[in-house]
């Protein structure tokens, strides 16, 4: 979608990129540009030359150059050989596109971040992208409407079928539960009856999945209770075997005559409870940590949540494992089995996360920053 939008201003991007290249070509050109910046009393001190194959790098170049748009016309008067200055109309288009791409850039950082975000964050960002696209499609500028039309077409095609797992993950975020699905789906899916159908599918799939986990872990949660009840309501004879007492017979009759109301399931209790409002900064909230602390209250549901939230939200972080493999499996460790390799990679990643260590990934193509010395 972003490439479609940038394709509409291909010529403008070319001029901005060539402008940055021209300025950084030698010190005299850079000095002349810095003099104009100083005359305009701008506080910005940095230009960026993008990597053309990465749209977020191009976005950074455009958003940074936009801060110097009043400098380029004066710089053109000083440099007779400089022929790449964008016009005022071009800068207006760049400004509108940067406002749009800012949302995409933020969503990319959240979804494809190196902190391994959990799947409950995905639907929020998709909803935000859809909201921005729908607002832009009603913009007064024909250029923006025409550009966003291609993006909307791709979005609607991709999200024509409900992403069930991502929706279930958002419901299992204790801060939102069913509210996020009920609010986001009518915006993502049109008309309203399609949104209602998808909401019903999510709820039905959530209940079916929970029932499967109940059948898998039923023995773990009920076994101890059954043993305790048998010990309390029965008596043992001399040989040690249990016999049915008169109390047991009376209670069996009572159960037949009196219908005992069924207890709520963990899923029903979770959905009916109020949403969790975290204290302080919500960005530091960890859904997995919350479920870990409430695992005794939701014994079965917490097991299901752990499996769902453990699914990677994107493949970006997983691809970095290939670069880490060469540091782990060297010529001296080539005979390690896969279990040992997994332990080494995972433990190293966990230790880095525990102590706040950040690895600088090797990037062959990255944007270049030009510092203005004023």
ZIWO-V357380 format. One line per field, one symbol per residue. ss: DSSP state (A for helix, B for strand, O for the rest). phi: phi as a letter, one per 30 degrees, with the letter a starting at -180 (. if undefined). A space follows every 50 residues. Layout:
ss: ???
phi: ???
//
This chain:
ss: OAAAAAAOOAAAAAAAAAAAAAAOOOAAAAAAAAAAAAAOOOOOOBBBBO OOOOAAAAAAAAAAAAOOAAAAAAAAAAOOOOOOOOOAAAAAAAAAAAAA AAAAAAAAAAAOOOOOOOAAAAAAAAAAAAAAAAAAOOOOOAAAAAAAAA AAAAAAAAOOOOOAAAAAAAAOOOOOOAAAAAAAAAAAOOOAAAAAAAAA AAAAAAAAAAAAAAAAAAAAAAAAAAAAAAAAAOBBOOOOOBBOOAAAAA AAAAAAAOOOOOOOOAAAAAAAOOOOOOOOOAAAOOAAAAAAAOOOOOAA AAAAAAAAAOOOOOOAAAAAAAAAAAAAOOOOOOOOOAAAAAAAAAAAAA AAAAOOOOOOOOOOOOOBBBBOOO
phi: .dddddddbedddddddddddddddbddddddddddddddhdcdbacbcd cedbdddddddddddddcddddddddddcdcdbcdddddddddddddddd dddddddddddcddchdddddddddddddddddddddcddddeddddded ddddddddcdcddddddddddddddbhdddddcdddddcbdddddddddd ddddddddddddddddcdddccedddddddddcbccdddjddbdcddddd dddddddcddddddddddddddddddcddidddddcdddddddcdddcdd dddddddddddddacddddddddddddcccddbdcddddddddddddddd ddddcidbcdddbdcbdcccddcc
//
